């Protein structure tokens, strides 16, 4: 499992990276066809209520899967993004089962 982290206008956080990697490992264990993940953390200064953006792109056979969320802190944003990815992966797994 390869996970690439990029922090855009945000300080690098080892705890946030470890938290995200732990959540992604569960996906990688559940869906064996995943190859790698690219994670982007961004801060939107214009959005005062939320503004903590997490984008995750998963590489797998076929088209890549992408999800993002904008929440009030990065941990919640990571959880929401991974929920969206899991929903997409369930649909993709159904396609693989039919072939």
Residue pairs with C-beta under 8 A, 6 or more apart in sequence:
1 24
1 25
1 28
1 34
1 36
1 37
2 35
2 36
2 37
3 20
3 21
3 24
3 36
3 37
3 38
3 39
4 36
4 37
4 38
4 39
5 12
5 17
5 20
5 39
5 41
6 38
6 39
6 40
6 41
7 13
7 40
7 41
8 40
8 41
8 42
8 43
9 42
9 43
9 45
10 41
10 42
10 43
13 74
16 41
16 74
16 75
16 78
19 75
19 78
20 39
20 54
20 78
23 78
23 79
23 82
24 37
24 39
24 56
24 82
27 34
27 58
27 82
27 85
27 86
27 89
28 34
30 89
31 60
31 89
31 93
33 60
33 61
33 96
34 58
34 59
34 60
34 89
35 58
35 59
35 60
35 61
36 58
36 59
37 56
37 57
37 58
37 59
38 56
38 57
38 59
39 54
39 55
39 56
40 53
40 54
40 55
40 56
41 52
41 53
41 54
41 74
42 53
42 54
42 55
43 51
43 52
43 53
44 50
44 51
44 52
44 53
44 70
45 51
47 70
49 72
50 70
50 71
50 72
51 70
51 72
52 70
52 71
52 72
52 73
52 74
52 76
52 77
53 68
53 69
53 70
53 77
54 68
54 69
54 71
54 74
54 77
54 78
54 80
54 81
55 66
55 67
55 68
55 81
56 66
56 67
56 68
56 78
56 81
56 82
56 85
57 64
57 65
57 66
58 64
58 65
58 66
58 85
58 89
60 92
62 92
65 85
65 88
65 89
65 92
67 81
67 82
67 84
67 85
67 88
68 81
69 77
69 80
69 81
69 84
70 77
71 77
71 80
